[in-house]
Amino acid sequence: MKKILFITCILISMNMYAQKTREIKNNEIKVLFLSSLDFKQAKATQITDFLHKGDKIKLNRKPYLIADTSFLYIYTRNDVKTEYKQSGPRTIHKEIPVTVYCFSFGDHKKVYSLTLVNLRKYILIDPVVHTAVCNKFTNDEMLSEINNSTGHFILNEIIRSKLNQ
């Protein structure tokens, strides 16, 4: 009876281990795209080709996904924000899932947080585009709105429409 119980426990634990999500290890990655342009042109850099020997490339465990490329390249990443609350002598922390938005433009070498401040600083040089974007979006959260019929960010649609006039 003890042997059957022992074997059952082992089988259950093996089954539970097999159902866990698996993290990608650095040694399992065969190629890297060093920029979004490399990704668009399908120019992958082999890790073992020694072209970038000595480069310090930090692999991000939480990669950004390209969400829209209709004008600005807009990237998203799922992250967790921790909120702390004092409850008597104890501090309680709560993890809240959030989506982080970033953008790049031009040669796509620099990526900026998708905020009104960054858009005004780097993108909204044309007064017509500046006025249209600032009239439509009054806070940073609104910048992540997507047009359900096209699947593009409304921000990109407004910029494109004003530049094409």
N, C-alpha and C positions, 0 to 999 in steps of 0.2 A: 504493500500500500504506500509506503514512504517513497519507493522508487517511482511509482506512477505519479505521485504528487510532485516529486522533484523534476521528473521529465516534463510534466505539464507546465511547471513554472519556467523551465528553460525555454520551451517552445513559445510560451506567451511572451517572454522577454525578447526572444529573437524576432518575433512578429512585430512587437512594439518598436524595436530598433529599426527594422526594415521600413517602417512607415514614416520615419522622421525625414524632414526636408534636409537635403544635403548642401553644405556650403561649398562653393567652388574654391579650390586651393590654387595658390599662385602657380604651382608646378603643372597644373592641368590646363593652363591657358597657353595656347600655341601661337596666337597672333594678337597684335594690338593695332588699333587705329589711333594714331597719334593726334589726329585732329578731325573735325567734322568733314573737312575737304577730303581727307584720306578715306573716310567712310563713304562719301558720295562717289568717289572715283574707284572704290573697291581696292585701294592700295593698302593692303595689310602689311605690317612689319612683323616678320618672323622673330620670335624671341631669340632663336638660336642663330640668326644670320650675322651676328657680331657687327652690324652696321651702327648700332647704337650702344656698343659696349661702353660701359661706364656711365651711361645716362641713368639718372635716378628717377625711375618711373614708379610712382606710388599707385598701386592699384586700389581703387576705391571699392570697398565692399558693398556700397550702396550706389550703384551706377545711375547716372541720369539717362532718361529716355528722351529721344527727340519726339516732341509732340506735334510740332507744326513747322513747316519750312516755306510757307507761302510768301513771307516777306522777311520778318525777323525769324531766326531760328529760336524756337521756344522749347526749353527742356523742362522735364519734370522729374521729381524724385520723391518717393515716399519716405517719410522720416517720422520720428517720434519726438514729441515735445513733452517734457516733464513739468508738471505743475505741482507746487508744494502748498500744503494747507496746514496751518497750525490747529490742532484739536487738543486742547488742554496741554498736558506736558509732552504730547507726542506730535511729531511732524509726519503728516501723511503725504505720500507722493502718488500722483496719478499720471500714467502715461497716456497721452492723447495722440492718435495718428494725425499727421499733417502732410500736405503736399507742398513741396518747395518748387518754385518756378524761377527759372533763369532764362536769359536770352543772350544771343550773340548776333553780330551783323558784319557785313563787309567780308574780311578774310577769316572771320570766326576764330581768331586766335585768343580773344579774351571773352570771358563769360561774366555777365553781370546779373545780379538779383533783379527780378522783374518787379520794379517799383516805379512809381511815378517820378521820383527824384532821379533815378538812373535814366529813365526814358527822356526826361527833360534835358539831362546833362549830355547824353550821347546820341539821341535819335531825333528829337523834336526840334530841329533847327529851322525847318520851313514853318513860317508863321501860320499858314493855312492848316497844315497837319497838326501843329501844336494846339491850335484852337479846337480843332475837331476832336482830338484825343482828350484834351482837358475838359471839354464840355460833356463828353460821354462817360468818362471815368473819373469819379470823385475820390476813390480810395484804391489802395493796392489790391484788395481782394477782388474788385471788379475786373481787373486786368486778366484774370484767368477765365473769363466767360468765353464759352465756345458756341458758335452758331451751329445748332443741331442739324440744319439742312445741308451745310457744306462740310462740317467737321473741322473748320478752321477757327482759330481764335478771332474773336471780333476785333481785337486790337489790330491784327494783321490786315483784316479786311478794310478797316477804316484807313489805315496808312496807305495801302495800295490804291484805294479808290481816290484819295485826295492827291496822291502823286500822279495818277493817270489823268487828272483833269487838266 
